[in-house]
Amino acid sequence: MVSSQPKYDLIREVGRGSYGVVYEAVVRRTCARVAVKKIRCHAPENVELALREFWALSSIKSQHPNVIHLEECILQKDGMVQKMSHGSSSSLYLQLVETSLKGEIAFDPKSAYYLWFVMDFCDGGDMNDKVCSASGHNPEEPANVNKCFLSTACGTDFYMAPEVWEGHYTAKADIFALGIIIWAMLERITFVDTETKKELLGSYVRQGTAIVPVGEALLENPKMELLIPVKKKSMNARMKQLIKEMLAANPQDRPDAFELELRLVNIAFKDSSWDT
């Protein structure tokens, strides 16, 4: 357990979003400025996002000079606080992991759970210099804390959402990638990777003789209508509509993880045929 004495003083709110709040803070002992991101873990989706950010920041910690340094992550349950570490055997940590894996709350819903991320403070600098996963790039404008801002696009091209091509990772980017995979699986769509020369599973858009990642094509033309199915003569109508929504150019138009799960279950058990 950490000391009952506050270690940080919150100075001001930097940004606010659906999943959390970012503050500028000062370390009491050294007076150093830090960014503190507070995420309330009251729903499985919030828990999953919080743990994914913790694991990602922990895994790349000190591995690259252009990644904001994670000082520490604090897990708070009501008035009790505890420093969190990857692979911890703490019951509080394991309850969050179980919640993320099962997709349902594994702890007392009456208790208030929060994760506090303490990171370098990015004070309006060049976004190409640091990966700002906590604070806003302009101190005069509220940051959207539902996004991770990247200095360059990252990921596997053919699964990347339009916003990821611009260097903005959102919670709905994974929904887009899964849509690409589901579409490719249903129609057995493959492409040959130019570097590895291996045949890979993935959907794409044809532009003349070239094949272009769907996300890149939608970034250039957000109103583009995707031809689904592209190989088969027909596809389950509900599945076709779901894939189109998963591949929406605007992240807000995509279903979230809970809606996606429910609709996939409905398609699997309520529709008599996947072919019509």
C-alpha positions in Angstrom: 0.0 0.0 0.0 1.1 3.5 -0.6 1.4 6.2 2.0 -1.8 7.8 3.2 -0.2 11.2 2.6 -0.9 12.7 -0.8 2.1 12.4 -3.1 0.7 14.8 -5.8 -1.1 18.1 -5.8 -3.6 18.5 -8.7 -3.2 22.0 -10.2 -5.8 22.1 -13.0 -7.9 20.0 -15.3 -6.3 19.6 -18.8 -8.9 17.5 -20.6 -12.0 15.5 -20.1 -13.6 12.7 -22.1 -16.0 9.8 -21.7 -13.4 7.5 -20.1 -11.4 9.8 -17.9 -10.0 13.2 -16.9 -6.4 14.5 -17.3 -4.9 16.9 -14.7 -1.7 18.8 -14.5 -0.1 18.0 -11.1 3.0 18.6 -9.1 5.0 16.1 -7.1 5.1 17.3 -3.6 8.6 16.2 -2.8 10.3 17.5 -5.9 7.8 20.1 -7.3 8.2 18.4 -10.7 5.2 18.8 -13.1 3.4 15.6 -14.2 0.3 14.7 -16.0 -2.2 12.6 -14.0 -4.9 10.7 -15.9 -7.8 9.4 -13.8 -10.0 6.6 -15.3 -13.1 5.4 -13.5 -13.4 1.6 -13.7 -17.2 1.3 -13.4 -17.9 -0.7 -16.6 -16.1 -3.6 -18.3 -15.3 -1.4 -21.3 -13.6 1.3 -19.1 -11.7 -1.4 -17.3 -10.5 -3.0 -20.5 -9.3 0.3 -21.9 -7.6 1.3 -18.6 -5.8 -2.1 -18.4 -4.8 -2.0 -22.0 -3.3 1.4 -21.6 -1.5 0.3 -18.5 -0.1 -2.8 -20.1 1.0 -0.9 -23.2 2.7 1.9 -21.3 4.4 -0.6 -19.0 5.6 -2.8 -21.8 7.2 0.0 -23.8 8.5 1.9 -20.7 12.1 3.1 -21.3 12.3 1.4 -24.6 11.9 4.5 -26.8 12.9 8.1 -26.2 9.8 9.4 -28.0 7.3 7.7 -25.7 6.0 9.6 -22.7 7.3 7.9 -19.5 4.8 6.2 -17.2 6.0 7.1 -13.7 3.5 4.9 -11.9 0.0 3.6 -11.9 -2.1 3.8 -8.8 -5.2 1.7 -8.2 -7.8 3.2 -5.9 -10.8 1.4 -4.3 -12.9 3.9 -2.3 -10.4 5.3 0.2 -7.8 2.6 -0.3 -4.9 3.1 -2.7 -2.2 0.7 -4.0 0.6 1.0 -6.6 -0.1 -1.3 -9.5 2.4 -3.5 -11.2 2.1 -5.8 -14.2 1.4 -9.4 -13.2 0.5 -8.4 -9.6 -1.2 -10.9 -7.4 -3.2 -8.2 -5.7 -6.9 -9.1 -5.3 -7.9 -5.6 -6.5 -5.8 -6.0 -9.7 -7.0 -9.5 -10.4 -10.6 -8.3 -10.0 -10.0 -5.8 -12.8 -8.3 -8.4 -15.0 -11.3 -10.8 -14.5 -13.7 -8.0 -15.4 -11.8 -7.3 -18.6 -11.7 -11.0 -19.6 -15.3 -11.8 -18.8 -16.9 -8.6 -19.9 -18.8 -8.2 -16.7 -18.1 -6.6 -13.3 -16.2 -8.9 -11.0 -16.1 -6.6 -8.0 -18.7 -4.9 -5.8 -20.4 -2.3 -8.1 -21.0 -0.2 -5.1 -17.3 0.4 -4.6 -15.6 3.2 -6.6 -12.6 1.9 -8.5 -10.2 4.3 -10.3 -6.8 3.9 -12.1 -4.5 6.9 -11.8 -1.7 7.2 -14.5 1.2 9.5 -13.6 3.2 10.5 -16.7 5.4 13.1 -18.2 3.7 16.4 -18.7 3.5 17.4 -22.3 3.2 21.2 -22.3 2.1 22.0 -25.8 5.2 20.8 -27.5 5.6 19.4 -31.0 3.5 16.3 -31.2 6.2 14.7 -33.4 8.6 14.9 -30.4 6.5 12.9 -27.9 3.7 10.4 -27.9 1.1 12.2 -25.8 -1.1 9.5 -24.4 -2.3 11.7 -21.5 -2.3 15.4 -21.9 -3.5 17.6 -24.7 -1.2 19.0 -27.4 -2.5 22.6 -26.9 -2.9 23.8 -23.3 -5.6 26.2 -24.5 -7.7 23.4 -25.9 -9.2 20.5 -23.8 -7.7 17.2 -24.7 -9.8 14.3 -25.8 -8.7 11.6 -23.4 -10.4 8.9 -25.3 -7.6 9.0 -27.9 -3.9 8.2 -27.9 -2.0 10.7 -30.2 0.8 9.1 -32.2 3.7 10.8 -33.9 3.2 8.5 -36.9 0.6 6.0 -38.1 1.3 2.6 -36.5 -0.1 -0.9 -37.0 -0.7 -3.3 -39.8 -1.8 -1.2 -42.8 -4.7 -3.4 -44.0 -6.3 -3.4 -40.5 -5.8 0.3 -39.7 -8.8 2.5 -39.2 -8.9 5.9 -41.0 -8.1 7.8 -37.8 -5.0 5.6 -37.1 -3.6 6.6 -40.5 -3.7 10.2 -39.2 -2.0 9.2 -36.0 -5.0 9.1 -33.7 -5.8 5.9 -31.9 -9.3 5.6 -30.6 -11.2 2.8 -28.7 -13.2 2.2 -31.9 -10.0 1.5 -34.0 -10.0 -2.1 -32.8 -13.7 -2.5 -33.9 -12.6 -1.4 -37.4 -9.7 -3.9 -37.4 -12.0 -6.7 -36.3 -14.5 -5.7 -39.1 -11.7 -6.1 -41.7 -10.9 -9.5 -40.3 -14.5 -10.8 -40.1 -15.2 -9.6 -43.7 -12.0 -11.3 -44.9 -12.8 -14.5 -43.0 -16.3 -14.8 -44.4 -15.2 -14.3 -48.0 -11.6 -15.7 -47.7 -10.1 -12.5 -49.0 -6.3 -12.5 -49.0 -3.4 -10.3 -50.2 0.3 -10.8 -50.6 2.4 -8.8 -48.3 5.0 -6.9 -50.4 7.8 -7.3 -47.7 7.3 -10.8 -46.5 5.8 -12.1 -49.8 3.3 -14.1 -47.6 -0.4 -14.4 -48.3 -2.3 -12.8 -45.5 -6.0 -12.6 -44.6 -7.4 -9.1 -45.0 -9.9 -7.0 -46.9 -8.9 -4.1 -49.2 -10.1 -1.7 -51.9 -9.0 -1.9 -55.5 -7.9 1.3 -57.2 -7.0 0.3 -60.8 -4.5 -2.4 -60.6 -3.4 -1.5 -57.0 -4.9 -2.7 -53.8 -5.4 -0.1 -51.0 -6.1 -0.7 -47.3 -9.8 0.1 -46.5 -8.9 2.6 -43.8 -6.6 4.5 -46.2 -9.3 4.6 -48.9 -11.9 5.8 -46.4 -9.5 8.5 -45.2 -9.3 9.9 -48.7 -13.1 9.4 -49.3 -15.2 9.0 -46.2 -18.4 8.7 -48.2 -17.1 5.8 -50.2 -19.5 2.8 -50.4 -17.8 -0.5 -49.6 -18.8 -3.3 -51.9 -19.8 -6.1 -49.5 -19.8 -8.9 -50.4 -17.1 -8.6 -52.9 -16.6 -12.2 -53.9 -19.7 -14.1 -52.8 -23.0 -13.7 -54.5 -24.8 -13.1 -51.2 -24.2 -12.6 -47.5 -26.4 -12.7 -44.4 -28.1 -9.3 -44.4 -27.5 -8.6 -40.7 -23.9 -9.6 -41.0 -23.4 -7.4 -44.0 -24.9 -4.4 -42.2 -22.8 -5.1 -39.1 -19.6 -5.2 -41.1 -20.5 -1.9 -42.8 -21.1 -0.3 -39.4 -17.8 -1.7 -38.0 -16.0 -0.2 -41.0 -17.6 3.3 -40.7 -15.2 6.1 -41.5 -16.4 8.0 -38.4 -15.5 6.1 -35.2 -18.6 7.3 -33.5 -20.7 5.5 -36.1 -19.2 2.1 -35.2 -20.7 -0.2 -32.5 -18.9 -0.5 -29.2 -17.7 -3.9 -27.9 -20.9 -4.6 -26.0 -23.2 -3.9 -28.9 -21.0 -5.9 -31.2 -21.1 -8.9 -29.0 -24.8 -8.8 -28.7 -25.4 -8.4 -32.4 -23.0 -11.3 -33.2 -24.8 -13.5 -30.8 -28.2 -12.6 -32.4 -26.8 -13.3 -35.8 -25.4 -16.7 -34.8 -28.4 -17.9 -32.9 -31.5 -16.2 -34.4 -30.7 -16.3 -38.2 -31.4 -19.6 -39.8 -28.9 -19.1 -42.6 -25.6 -17.1 -43.0 -25.9 -17.2 -46.8 -29.1 -15.3 -47.3 
